Amino acid sequence: MSEPAPFEIYLVATPGLEAPLCEEAIEAGFAEAKVVDGGVSFMGTWPDVWRANLTLRGATRVLARVASFRAMHLAQLDKRARKVEWSTLLRKDVPVTVEASCKRSRIYHAGAASQRVAKAIEEEFGAPVAEDAALRVMLRIEDDLVTISLDTTGASLHKRGFKEGVAKAPMRETMAAMFLRQCGYDGTQPVLDPMCGSGTFVLEAAEIALGLKPGRERDFAFEQLPSFDPKAWDKLRTPVPTNTPAVRFYGSDRDPGAIRMATENAARAGVSDWVSFEQQSVEKLEPPEGPPGIIIVNPPYGTRIGNKAPLVGLYRSLGTVIRAKFPGWRVGIITSDKDLARATGLNLELVEPTVLHGGLRVGLWRSKIVNKP
Ligand SMILES: C[S@@+](CC[C@H](N)C(=O)[O-])C[C@H]1O[C@@H](n2cnc3c(N)ncnc32)[C@H](O)[C@@H]1O
């Protein structure tokens, strides 16, 4: 039997976090991965698609770029879309939806373009097309070049499947993992989040240390494709013996509801033995026993919850307690406001580029090792 032909696999990144995602992909064995517009790309086959979805912590979704051709007008799009080998890509019993975007192209009407491709799929192959279908065929037309992708992920990859409790303004797991990476976290250092909300940073850090794959329990859209091999998939995601971390992971928050949620989320993720959550205001923060590690935190940013003025005091207290009690630790603070970052009095540098999240530019402000007071 001949080897299956590789195709382009495209990882959608959080805007601004393409570089750490690319690093992660290379470390995961996708050696040819490179940063491209809005994401990371490499060539691979279906098992690579499954593994990327299962293991990469920083990708938002994984697209399989399955066809590409030029089309100058809708009739040409219609004709060429009918020539795509849909029978190798889709199943007759699985409904799909078609989404389109057009840029700098003679075909400029996305609705008309998606309708042509939907019709081609229905008439040439016979798969049902429904607007609310879970499986997405994505059509991108740029400079008259049509690229057809399958969204192999389904619900965004930040939904690991363990977090039922969500605090106010939660951090996305995908972003949390990339910010931890940018702070130099490699699974060996203790991690502390003193405003942990639902516990995203603490859980991600513990899972990384234990070697748990982020997609180990959830469903993926690729399971609905004819290329899916359930046996090979089971083998891929069967838990391998996990690491035993030498350190622990800590979260605190002044809100008892947040601590309850974080504790429940940790239990669902199977990391309870490695994490401690405590209700406590940041002003009372004490270093845990053991070696210094990384403090990572996204305090309220004013524009999202509450106003900026009272927050200056909160950031100042955070900085004061860290300087007084955490010599030897490194700090990463995620905020949208440079004045608030500066109010900590810590020697922080902004990691560029900043990150677009919920319509807001947020940045990781990172310190070197905190000096003795
Ligand atoms: C933006 S949220 C953090 C979200 C969290 N990273 C997550 O993923 O769910 C900010 C958190 O700071 C907490 N907080 C605000 N003031 C605090 C204080 N003085 N001490 C401790 N926690 C505080 C809030 O209760 C809230 O949970």
The ligand as a Gaussian input file, in Angstrom:
#p B3LYP/6-31G(d) Opt

LIG

0 1
 C       -9.053000      37.950000      36.383000
 S       -9.475000      36.936000      37.719000
 C       -8.342000      35.591000      37.610000
 C       -8.877000      34.495000      36.759000
 C       -8.080000      33.215000      36.808000
 N       -6.747000      33.364000      36.245000
 C       -8.838000      32.121000      36.087000
 O       -8.329000      31.592000      35.085000
 O       -9.969000      31.798000      36.472000
 C       -8.864000      37.830000      39.093000
 C       -9.055000      37.156000      40.421000
 O       -8.440000      37.960000      41.417000
 C       -9.137000      37.781000      42.643000
 N       -8.799000      38.872000      43.558000
 C       -9.103000      40.182000      43.441000
 N       -8.585000      40.872000      44.477000
 C       -7.900000      39.989000      45.253000
 C       -7.131000      40.086000      46.456000
 N       -6.962000      41.252000      47.082000
 N       -6.568000      38.969000      46.952000
 C       -6.730000      37.768000      46.315000
 N       -7.474000      37.613000      45.202000
 C       -8.042000      38.704000      44.663000
 C      -10.600000      37.731000      42.194000
 O      -11.401000      37.075000      43.172000
 C      -10.503000      36.962000      40.864000
 O      -10.756000      35.596000      41.060000

